[in-house]
Amino acid sequence: MRTSKMKISLALVSCVLLVCVVNAEDAVVEEVTDSSSEKAASAIEKVQYVSPEPDGDVYLAEHFDNPEAIGTKWVKSQAKKEGTDESLAKYDGLWAIEPASKEPIPGDLGLVMKSKAKHAAISALLEKPFHFTDKPLIVQYDVTLQNGQECGGAYLKLLQYDKEMRLSQFTDKTPYTIMFGPDKCGNDHKLHFIFQHKNPKNESFEEKHAKKPSTKLDEYFSDKKPHLYRLQVYPDNTFDVSVDYKIINKGSLLEDMVPPVNPPSEIDDPEDRMPSDWDEREKIPDPAAVKPEDWDEDAPEQVIDENAVKPSGWLEDEEIMIPDPTAVMPDDWDEEMDGTWEAPLIENPACESAPGCGKWTPPMMPNPEFKGKWRAPLIDNPNYRGKWRPKKIPNPEYYFDPNPFHMSSIGAVGIEVWSMSDNILFDNVIVTDEKDVADQWAAATFDIKRELVDSDGNILERMRQPTHWIQRLGRWMNNSDWFWHAYGLVTLSPVYLFFGFLFWWVRQPSEEEDEVRCLPRSKCTCFLRELLEMLCRLE
């Protein structure tokens, strides 16, 4: 009797202990939640942000910290897309200059595309045109996909220089020199680098796309953090693309673009035809082979199984389907108009317990004599001449451009996108020919934002790490599914009997032990101590 009581009591003690552990863990979580916002606010207050000024040669440096930039420097498109339904043709996406939606830095603003599922376009002139001569082109900006990205782009277009350019008429048809930046739809994640190459023979333009990088790009579209995108194109016809200072794509304008910058010097002759005596067959049927005399091509693939026996209990006199005996002719049935009424058919209930009903026929089986249509075996073709290919001729469209770096001059930067996600924040656009200038610009803008985001995340992670053994135990239990299975087995095992006898012989607690202090923030710990003392006093 006492042993049973002890086992029940110990089970209760274990449950209370688990509740205490969970309560202790919850208390830590509450502490983190209450203090995390205060820590983040404190970290933001310590950030010293000042709108940067570029130190060096720049063609455009825009930090968007001036709320009046839209309408003065940056011009929203008033045009319409060609070849699009009138209701969708307008560039009516909303633009605003405002702080980040999460943990904004005082004084740091950005250009935000507010609308989704709308065409949006905005652009600004460079302070001076960029000419592709003997200096590299460096384009850099940061983007925060504040609501992630479902389908759409966040790229820049470097528009061709034109003295008559009207930014208010900027559309997808406006000639551009380079398109650069992230783009996504579904599971297709891209980081575009496209440039318009001018054909030296006919002066037409064709898009050349950099080969897709092997680096995974998913995280940049989903983590909702600011990311720094940089494109560098060099006079030696090389390029590199980096994200957050990490190069993820690089190559040559001459070798790593699709389609290639320079067409092949020779092409297949479109007028060439394969000769009539050209034999492309590598194998042919053996002309000397003869069909065997016992080969019966007419033998069926299946025959009746002559050894089959009708199953016992087969009801040949019963139909599989019978008229429904409960069916009644409708009152409005007119046999002159509708014909003779017949009850609908139902499955014969007499066949439910029988192996079958109706006329029995033996089943079919594979025909052991079946061989199918005879075909001669294949042998090497003595007249085989290989796969025919048309002869090569000089490509009339051939040209060789040794310096595709010499692109059309750039006169403006534009953003022309459509997205299924809103609140895309563009910031800190710079166009320069000096890497040090781009580095200094990023250090004064992007680095501050990113360090705040990353350090705040590290602070919160450290705050969430349990310190007390009770808290660590609770964390471990919450993350270990197998623990709860093991616990259930233990509660039903004879181990409780052992602990029962152990408590049976324990002495009465002393007054000093009675003064044991409760764990802070855990009221149930006091209750647990009292319950243990009660068990120790059981007679």
LINHUUR-V111334 format. One record per residue. RES is the residue in three letters. SS is DSSP state (alpha for helix, beta for strand, coil for the rest). PHI is phi in radians with two decimals (* if undefined). NEAR is the number of other ideal C-beta (glycine too) atoms within 10 Angstrom. Layout:
# LINHUUR-V111334
res-><RES RES>
ss-><SS SS>
phi-><PHI PHI>
near-><NEAR NEAR>
This chain:
# LINHUUR-V111334
res-><MET ARG THR SER LYS MET LYS ILE SER LEU ALA LEU VAL SER CYS VAL LEU LEU VAL CYS VAL VAL ASN ALA GLU ASP ALA VAL VAL GLU GLU VAL THR ASP SER SER SER GLU LYS ALA ALA SER ALA ILE GLU LYS VAL GLN TYR VAL SER PRO GLU PRO ASP GLY ASP VAL TYR LEU ALA GLU HIS PHE ASP ASN PRO GLU ALA ILE GLY THR LYS TRP VAL LYS SER GLN ALA LYS LYS GLU GLY THR ASP GLU SER LEU ALA LYS TYR ASP GLY LEU TRP ALA ILE GLU PRO ALA SER LYS GLU PRO ILE PRO GLY ASP LEU GLY LEU VAL MET LYS SER LYS ALA LYS HIS ALA ALA ILE SER ALA LEU LEU GLU LYS PRO PHE HIS PHE THR ASP LYS PRO LEU ILE VAL GLN TYR ASP VAL THR LEU GLN ASN GLY GLN GLU CYS GLY GLY ALA TYR LEU LYS LEU LEU GLN TYR ASP LYS GLU MET ARG LEU SER GLN PHE THR ASP LYS THR PRO TYR THR ILE MET PHE GLY PRO ASP LYS CYS GLY ASN ASP HIS LYS LEU HIS PHE ILE PHE GLN HIS LYS ASN PRO LYS ASN GLU SER PHE GLU GLU LYS HIS ALA LYS LYS PRO SER THR LYS LEU ASP GLU TYR PHE SER ASP LYS LYS PRO HIS LEU TYR ARG LEU GLN VAL TYR PRO ASP ASN THR PHE ASP VAL SER VAL ASP TYR LYS ILE ILE ASN LYS GLY SER LEU LEU GLU ASP MET VAL PRO PRO VAL ASN PRO PRO SER GLU ILE ASP ASP PRO GLU ASP ARG MET PRO SER ASP TRP ASP GLU ARG GLU LYS ILE PRO ASP PRO ALA ALA VAL LYS PRO GLU ASP TRP ASP GLU ASP ALA PRO GLU GLN VAL ILE ASP GLU ASN ALA VAL LYS PRO SER GLY TRP LEU GLU ASP GLU GLU ILE MET ILE PRO ASP PRO THR ALA VAL MET PRO ASP ASP TRP ASP GLU GLU MET ASP GLY THR TRP GLU ALA PRO LEU ILE GLU ASN PRO ALA CYS GLU SER ALA PRO GLY CYS GLY LYS TRP THR PRO PRO MET MET PRO ASN PRO GLU PHE LYS GLY LYS TRP ARG ALA PRO LEU ILE ASP ASN PRO ASN TYR ARG GLY LYS TRP ARG PRO LYS LYS ILE PRO ASN PRO GLU TYR TYR PHE ASP PRO ASN PRO PHE HIS MET SER SER ILE GLY ALA VAL GLY ILE GLU VAL TRP SER MET SER ASP ASN ILE LEU PHE ASP ASN VAL ILE VAL THR ASP GLU LYS ASP VAL ALA ASP GLN TRP ALA ALA ALA THR PHE ASP ILE LYS ARG GLU LEU VAL ASP SER ASP GLY ASN ILE LEU GLU ARG MET ARG GLN PRO THR HIS TRP ILE GLN ARG LEU GLY ARG TRP MET ASN ASN SER ASP TRP PHE TRP HIS ALA TYR GLY LEU VAL THR LEU SER PRO VAL TYR LEU PHE PHE GLY PHE LEU PHE TRP TRP VAL ARG GLN PRO SER GLU GLU GLU ASP GLU VAL ARG CYS LEU PRO ARG SER LYS CYS THR CYS PHE LEU ARG GLU LEU LEU GLU MET LEU CYS ARG LEU GLU>
ss-><coil alpha alpha alpha alpha alpha alpha alpha alpha alpha alpha alpha alpha alpha alpha alpha alpha alpha alpha alpha alpha alpha alpha alpha alpha alpha alpha alpha alpha alpha alpha alpha alpha alpha alpha alpha alpha alpha alpha alpha alpha alpha alpha alpha alpha alpha coil coil coil coil coil coil coil coil coil coil coil beta beta beta beta beta coil coil coil coil coil coil coil beta coil coil coil beta beta beta coil coil coil beta coil coil coil coil coil alpha alpha alpha alpha beta coil coil coil coil beta beta beta beta coil coil coil coil coil coil coil coil coil coil coil beta beta beta beta coil coil coil coil beta beta beta beta beta beta beta beta beta beta beta beta beta coil coil coil coil coil coil beta beta beta beta beta beta beta beta beta coil coil coil coil coil beta beta beta beta beta beta beta beta beta beta coil coil coil coil coil coil alpha alpha alpha coil coil coil coil coil coil beta beta beta beta beta beta beta beta beta beta coil coil beta beta beta beta beta beta beta beta beta beta beta coil coil coil coil coil coil beta beta beta beta beta beta coil coil coil coil coil coil coil alpha alpha alpha alpha alpha coil coil coil beta beta beta beta beta beta beta beta coil coil coil coil beta beta beta beta beta beta coil coil beta beta beta beta beta beta beta coil coil coil coil beta beta coil coil coil coil coil coil coil beta beta beta coil coil coil coil coil coil coil coil coil coil coil coil coil coil beta beta beta coil coil coil coil coil coil coil coil coil coil coil coil coil coil coil coil beta beta beta coil coil coil coil coil coil coil coil coil coil beta coil coil coil coil coil beta beta beta coil coil coil coil coil coil coil coil coil coil coil alpha alpha alpha alpha coil coil coil coil coil coil beta beta beta coil alpha alpha alpha coil coil coil coil coil beta coil coil coil coil coil coil beta beta beta coil coil coil coil coil coil coil coil coil coil coil beta beta beta coil coil coil coil coil coil coil coil coil coil coil beta beta beta coil coil coil coil coil coil coil coil coil coil coil coil coil coil coil beta beta beta beta beta beta beta beta beta beta coil coil coil coil beta beta beta beta beta beta beta beta beta coil coil alpha alpha alpha alpha alpha alpha alpha alpha alpha alpha coil alpha alpha alpha alpha alpha alpha alpha alpha alpha alpha alpha alpha alpha alpha alpha alpha alpha alpha alpha coil coil coil coil alpha alpha alpha alpha alpha alpha alpha alpha alpha alpha coil coil alpha alpha alpha alpha alpha alpha alpha alpha alpha alpha alpha coil coil coil alpha alpha alpha alpha alpha alpha alpha alpha alpha alpha coil coil coil coil coil coil alpha alpha alpha alpha coil coil coil coil coil coil coil coil alpha alpha alpha alpha alpha alpha alpha alpha alpha alpha alpha alpha alpha alpha coil coil coil>
phi-><* -1.14 -1.08 -1.09 -1.06 -1.11 -1.09 -1.11 -1.13 -1.16 -1.07 -1.10 -1.05 -1.09 -1.07 -1.10 -1.07 -1.08 -1.07 -1.09 -1.09 -1.12 -1.10 -1.10 -1.13 -1.07 -1.09 -1.15 -1.05 -1.08 -1.12 -1.09 -1.08 -1.18 -1.65 -1.09 -1.13 -1.17 -1.11 -1.10 -1.09 -1.13 -1.12 -1.14 -1.10 -1.37 -1.23 -1.81 -1.87 -2.27 -0.93 -1.35 -2.11 -1.17 -1.99 2.53 -1.47 -2.29 -1.85 -2.78 -2.47 -2.22 -1.74 1.06 -1.48 -1.70 -1.08 -1.63 -1.12 -1.28 1.78 -1.90 -1.63 -1.76 -2.00 -1.35 -1.25 -1.90 -1.51 -2.22 -1.26 -1.42 1.20 -2.20 -0.93 -0.99 -1.23 -1.97 -1.35 -1.27 -1.52 -1.92 -1.13 -1.55 -2.10 -2.62 -1.87 -2.76 -1.27 -1.08 -1.30 -2.14 0.86 -1.21 -1.55 -0.96 1.58 -1.68 -1.99 -2.56 -1.54 -2.02 -1.49 -1.50 -1.77 -2.19 1.03 -2.42 -1.37 -2.38 -2.58 -2.67 -2.69 -2.56 -1.32 -1.24 -1.14 -2.72 -1.13 -1.72 -1.89 -1.42 -2.09 -2.11 -2.12 -1.26 -1.75 -2.19 -2.07 -2.55 -2.85 -2.11 -2.30 -2.11 -1.47 -1.12 -2.01 1.27 -2.50 -1.57 -2.72 2.63 -2.06 -2.51 -1.87 -1.84 -2.08 -1.67 -1.41 -1.08 -1.20 -2.63 -1.04 -1.68 -1.06 -2.04 -1.09 -1.19 -1.89 -1.16 -2.41 -1.19 -1.59 -1.12 -1.04 -2.21 -1.71 -2.40 -2.11 -2.55 2.48 -1.38 -2.72 -2.63 -2.66 1.12 -1.71 -1.68 -1.83 -2.27 -2.27 -1.23 -2.38 -2.18 -2.26 -1.60 -1.71 -1.60 -1.19 -1.23 -1.51 -2.09 1.11 -1.46 -1.92 -2.42 -1.24 -2.11 -1.81 -1.16 -1.05 -1.15 -1.19 -1.45 -1.17 -1.24 -1.94 -0.95 -1.08 -1.11 -1.66 -2.09 -1.45 1.08 -1.81 -1.20 -2.31 -1.73 -1.89 -2.38 -2.09 -2.21 -2.09 -1.91 -1.08 -1.51 1.24 -1.93 -2.62 -2.60 -2.15 -2.27 -2.23 0.94 1.28 -1.74 -1.25 -2.02 -2.73 -2.73 2.98 -2.05 -1.13 -1.48 -2.14 -2.07 -2.02 -2.22 -1.18 -1.04 -1.04 -1.80 -1.25 -1.15 -1.29 -2.24 -2.35 -1.15 -1.25 -1.17 -1.64 -1.30 -2.24 -1.20 -1.05 -1.15 -1.63 -1.41 -1.84 -1.65 -1.38 -1.35 -2.17 -2.38 -1.11 -1.18 -1.17 -1.54 -1.27 -2.24 -1.14 -1.05 -1.12 -1.54 -1.45 -1.76 -1.25 -1.58 -1.12 -1.23 -1.24 -2.28 -2.32 -1.26 -1.34 -1.24 -1.62 -1.21 -2.17 -1.09 -1.06 -1.17 1.61 -1.17 -1.72 -1.26 -1.46 -1.74 -1.43 -1.18 -2.08 -2.29 -1.10 -1.21 -1.20 -1.61 -1.27 -2.21 -1.13 -1.04 -1.13 -1.61 -1.36 -1.96 -1.15 -1.19 -1.60 -1.76 1.56 -1.20 -1.35 -2.24 -1.17 -1.13 -1.50 -2.30 -1.18 -1.21 -1.10 -1.20 -1.54 -1.11 -1.67 -1.66 -1.18 3.04 -2.34 1.42 -1.15 -1.55 -2.23 -1.10 -1.29 -1.56 -2.45 -1.05 -1.42 -1.14 -1.65 -1.28 -2.25 1.36 -1.29 -1.34 -2.30 -1.19 -1.15 -1.56 -2.33 -1.07 -1.43 -1.17 -1.76 -1.13 -2.10 1.58 -1.28 -1.36 -2.31 -1.16 -1.24 -1.56 -2.32 -1.02 -1.31 -1.15 -1.70 -1.21 -2.66 -2.30 -1.82 -1.33 -2.32 -1.14 -1.02 -1.32 -1.50 -1.16 -1.07 -1.82 -2.08 -2.76 -2.03 -2.31 -2.11 -2.32 -2.42 -2.39 -2.57 -1.59 -2.14 -1.83 0.98 -1.52 -1.79 -1.74 -2.71 0.97 -1.39 -2.47 -2.16 -2.60 -2.13 -2.19 -1.11 -1.05 -1.12 -1.13 -1.12 -1.13 -1.10 -1.15 -1.11 -1.50 -2.26 -1.06 -1.02 -1.12 -1.10 -1.23 -1.10 -1.13 -1.10 -1.24 -1.19 -1.11 -1.13 -1.19 -1.06 -1.10 -1.16 -1.13 -1.14 -1.45 -1.30 -1.20 -1.95 -1.30 -1.06 -1.10 -1.18 -1.12 -1.10 -1.07 -1.09 -1.11 -1.10 -1.14 -1.70 -2.10 -1.12 -1.18 -1.05 -1.21 -1.18 -1.10 -1.09 -1.10 -1.17 -1.10 -1.12 -1.79 -1.63 -1.20 -1.01 -1.04 -1.10 -1.08 -1.14 -1.11 -1.16 -1.10 -1.19 -1.04 -1.71 -1.23 -1.42 -1.09 -1.13 -1.37 -1.12 -1.13 -1.15 -1.20 -1.61 -1.01 -1.41 -1.32 -1.13 -1.12 1.13 -2.45 -1.12 -1.23 -1.14 -1.07 -1.11 -1.09 -1.04 -1.12 -1.15 -1.09 -1.08 -1.12 -1.13 -1.15 -1.54 -1.07 -1.69>
near-><5 10 12 9 12 20 16 12 18 20 13 12 17 15 11 16 17 15 14 20 22 14 17 23 20 13 18 20 14 11 13 16 12 9 14 15 10 9 14 18 11 11 16 15 10 8 15 9 17 11 13 18 11 17 13 14 11 21 21 21 21 20 24 23 19 14 10 9 16 17 9 9 14 23 20 18 27 14 19 15 18 9 7 12 7 7 6 13 15 15 21 15 23 12 19 14 17 15 16 19 13 11 16 14 17 10 13 21 21 25 24 22 24 14 16 18 14 17 22 23 27 22 24 21 18 18 11 12 15 23 14 18 10 8 14 17 24 23 25 26 28 24 24 23 24 19 15 13 23 15 15 23 20 25 23 27 26 28 25 20 19 14 6 4 16 12 20 12 15 25 16 18 12 21 13 24 23 24 20 22 22 22 20 25 14 7 6 10 19 17 23 19 25 16 27 18 21 16 14 9 12 8 7 9 16 11 13 18 15 21 12 14 18 7 13 9 18 10 11 22 21 13 13 15 19 22 19 22 22 23 24 19 23 15 15 11 18 17 23 15 23 17 20 17 11 10 13 16 19 14 17 14 23 17 12 18 22 10 11 13 22 16 15 11 11 12 15 13 13 7 8 13 9 11 9 5 7 12 14 11 12 11 11 15 13 13 7 7 13 9 11 9 6 7 12 14 10 6 13 11 10 11 15 13 12 7 7 13 8 12 10 7 9 15 17 10 8 15 13 13 13 16 12 12 8 7 13 9 12 9 5 7 12 9 9 5 7 11 9 7 12 10 13 8 13 13 11 16 10 14 18 8 8 14 12 15 20 15 8 15 9 13 9 13 13 10 14 7 10 14 13 10 8 12 10 13 8 13 13 10 14 7 9 13 12 9 9 12 10 13 9 13 13 10 13 7 11 13 13 10 17 10 13 19 21 14 22 21 16 24 20 22 25 22 26 25 23 20 26 13 19 18 20 27 22 23 24 25 21 24 22 24 19 16 14 10 19 23 15 18 26 22 11 18 28 21 16 18 24 17 12 20 19 11 12 16 12 10 16 15 10 9 14 14 11 16 8 16 9 20 17 15 16 23 17 12 16 13 8 11 8 7 12 11 10 10 12 10 9 11 14 9 10 8 12 19 13 11 14 21 10 11 16 14 7 12 6 8 14 8 6 7 10 10 7 12 8 13 18 9 14 19 11 18 21 14 14 18 17 11 16 16 14 10 18 14 9 13 4>
